[in-house]
Amino acid sequence: MDLDLRKLRYFLALADRLHFGRAAEELHIAQPALSRQIRALEKDLGASLFTRDRHGVALTDAGRQLLADAGPLLASADAVRRRVAVAARGGRRLAVGFRTGIPVIPAARAFEARHPDVVVDVQRIEWDDQAAMLLDGRIDVGYVRLPIDETGLRVIPLYTEPLMAVLPAGHRLAGKEEVTEADVAGEPLVWHAGPSTHPTRRPHPDSGLRARGVEEKLEHVAAGRGISFVGRSETVFYSRPDISYVPIPELAPDQVCLAMAASRTSPLADDFFAAAQSAAEITAECGNYEAHSGDRAGV
């Protein structure tokens, strides 16, 4: 039995909305048509995916499992379409994503010396689209910062760099040579993900202000809404008079990794991985950060 990707897209829309009418509207189809497609998918899989009663629509255990698996599967299908389209245009291209502060050009130059016929396109990514852009083929290789949802990805540590506390310019700790975790305990925290990923385990209990990227973090910090943390390399790109960066050596360093879709086999991507690892080792010899080599256990 082959899974019908269109039915999977219908399933995801309903799983997101948990309402047949709203899901059908989002999909631009009639509600009875959506119901038929969901019943057909359940028949294909031999499992009930939703419970339907007077209280509404809810996912079954089988539905929750399909929800976990369907996203990466559809993203992989989108990636295939993108790569075929590039090949049909007769060009060879490697799309490389990177987070702010991560140097890409040294690896790109080394890679292009070996593959002069391949165009390396670089584009910045944010924390919340790191995995999605790799899985759906918008980028082939990504320089990512942990944490990242590693489901469906191959992730290789590249290097670590110290974290810096980001403080409003008028903060009591601004301008110090360094601070400790105890110094910032209880401070409201501006962060880009949930509490389990906070660098410090002692933020203000009401911390919860989310910021998608570095620029948003800095705006909130400058406005006095909290403090934050960034990798040392990010501070080079964002120097401004209304914030202060202070080293906080107690915190675990920021981990930078290379990543690609686990399902993809690509000699070009593998060659870029090798070039990036070599570039990291050379820079580490200059004392800029600590490089790592090889896959992590379990990856």
N, C-alpha and C positions, 0 to 999 in steps of 0.2 A: 504494500500500500504506500503510495507516494503522497506526501502532505501537499495540499493545495495552498500555495502562498496567499492567494486572495482570501481564502477562508481564515487563515491565520491572522491576516490584517483585520478582518471583521471581528475575530475573537478578541484581539488586543483592544480594539475600540470599545467593545462591550465590557471587557474586564476593567478598563479604565473608568468608564461611566457608570457601570452597573445599573444601566437603565436602557431598555431596548429603544425607546423613542429618541432619547438624546444621542445614543450611539448611531442610530440610523440616520439622524439628521447630520451628524458629523461626517458620515460616510457618503452622504447624498444618495441614499437608496431608501426604498420604502421599508417600513418596519416589518411587514410580513416577509419580505425578501431576506432581511437580516435573520429573522427567526428560522427560516428554511435553511439558510447557510450554516447557522450554528447547529441545528439538528443534524445536518449532513456531516459536519465536522465531528460531532459526537459519535455518529454512526461509523465514520471512517476510523476513529480511534478506539471505538468500543468502550467508551467511558462517558459518563455524565460530567460536564464541565461546569454547569451552573445549577443552583437550586432556584426554583421560581415558585413563590407563594405570595400570599396577600401582603407579606412584609416587604417584598421586593425581590431583587436579584442578588445572589451571592455566589462566590466561587466555591466549588467543591475542592477536596484535596487534589483530585486530578487536574482541576482547573488551575490551582495555584502552581502545580508542577509545570503545566504547559506555559503559564505566564512567565515562569523563570527561564524556560528554554526557548520560547518563541522569539523574544527580542533579539538575542544574538544570532538566531537562525535567519531572521529577516534582514538583519544588518549585513550578514555574510552574503545574502542574495543581492542586496544593493551594491555591495563591494564588487561582486562579479560583474554586474552591469557596468559599473564605472570603469573597471579595468578593460573590459571588452570594447567599450566606447573609445578609450584612449588608443587601444591597439588598432581599431578600425581607422582612426585618423592618421595612422602611419607613423606615430611618434613614440618615443620611449621617454617616460617621465617617472620620477620618484618624488612623491609628495612627502615632505618631512615637517611634522608639527613640533613646536617647541613652546615651553613656558618662558615667561619673562625672566631675563637674566642668564639663560642657558646659552652658551656659545655654540652655534651650529656651523659657522663658516669654516673653521679648521677641518672638520670632518668632511664637509661638502667639497672643499677643494681637493682633499686627498682622494675622495671618491671619484670626482670628475676627472682627475688625472688618469685613473684606470678606466673610466667609462666616458670618454669625451662625447659620445653620441647620446648620452642620457642627460636630460634637463632635470636639475634638482630644484623643485619649487619648495620654498619654505613659507610657513604660515604660523602665526601665533595661535595658541589654543589656551583655553581657560580650564580651571580645575574640573568643572562640571561637564565638559565635553571631551575630555581626554579619551576615555574609553569609547564613547559613541563614535568619534571621528575615526578611530582605528578600526572598529568593527564594521562600520558601513562603507569603508573605503575612501573617505574623503582625504585621509592621509594614509601613507603606507607604513611609515615609521614615525614614532613619537618620542621626543624627549619629555618625560613626564616626571612630576613630583609626586611622591607618595603622600597621603594614601590615595589609592585608585582601586576601583572595582576590577580585580584581575580576572574575572570570569571571561573565558574565551580569549585571553591574551597570553602572550609569552613576554615576560618581564625580566630584564637583566639589570642588576645594579651597575651603575656607572661611576658615580662618586658621591661623596657627602660634602656638605658645606655647613658652616656654623649658622645657627639661627640668630637673628637680631630682634630685639624688642623694638616695636614702633610706638612712640609716645607723642602726645601733643607737645608742641614747643614749650608751653608753660607748665608742663608736668613737673612735679617735685623731683623726679629722677632723670629728667632730660639733661643731657650733657655729661652724665657720669661716665667714667671709663668703662664700667661694666655694672650689671645688676644681678641679683640672685632671684631664684624663684620665690623665695620668701618676701623679697622686696615688692613683688607685683601680686602677691597673693590677695585675692578678693577684688582685684580690679575687673571692671566689666570688660568682656572680651569680644572683639570683632573678628569673626572667623568665617571660613567658607564652607564648613561642613558641620556635622553633628558633634556633640560633646565627646564622643569616644575618640575623636581625632585631635582634640585640643592638645597642643604641645605641653601646656602646663595643666596639672590636675587640680589646681586650686584657683580657678577663676571665680568671679562674683556669681552667686547662685542664680541671678537673673540674666546672666550672659546668654545671648542667643541672637545677637544681631548678625545677620548673614551678609556676606559680601561676595560677589561673583568673582571679581578679579582684584589685582593689586591696586588699581586706581580707586575702586570703590572702597577698599580697606582704608586707603590713605585719606580719602575724603571724610569717612566716618571718624577716624582717629583725629584728624585736624579739627573737626567740629567738637571734639571732646566727648564723644559717645562711648569711648573705650580705648583699650590698647590692642595691639595685634603683634604678629610675628611674621617675618619674611626671611628668606635665605639671604646670606650676605651679598650674593651677586645681584639680587634685585635692587639693593639700595643704590647701586651705581647708576641705575636708570631712572631713579625717582628721587632726586635731590630737591627739596623745597623748604622754605623758611619756616613753615608752620608745623613741621614735624621733626622729631629727633630719633635717630637710630642709636641704640645702645646694645653692645654685646651682652648675651646672657648665657655664659658658658655651661651652666648646669643642665640646660635642656638638651635633649637628644638632637643631633644635627639633622638638617634637611637631607632627605635621600632623593637623588636624581637617578632615574633609570631610563633605559631604552625599552621600547615596547612595540609589538606588532601583533596582529591577529594570529592566534595559535594555529588556526586552520590553514593559514596561507604558507605556501612554500615559494620563496622568491630568492634566487641567487643574488639579485641586485640588492634586496633588503639586507641579506646576510653580509654582503660586501660593505654596505653602509655601516652595519653594526660593527664590523671589524675596524673600519676607519674611525668611527666614533670612540671606540675603546682605546685605540692607539693615541688619538688626540687627547683623551682624558689622562692617559698615563704620562704623556709629555708635559701637560700642564701641571700634573701633580708633582713632577720632578722639580718644577719651578716653585713649589710650595703654595700654590693657590688653593688646593683642596686635596682630599684623600680619595684616590681612585680605587675602584674595585674591579675585579675581573671574574668572568665565569657566571654561570647561572646560579641563582639561589636554590637552596634545597627545596625540593617540592615543586619547582617551576618547570 
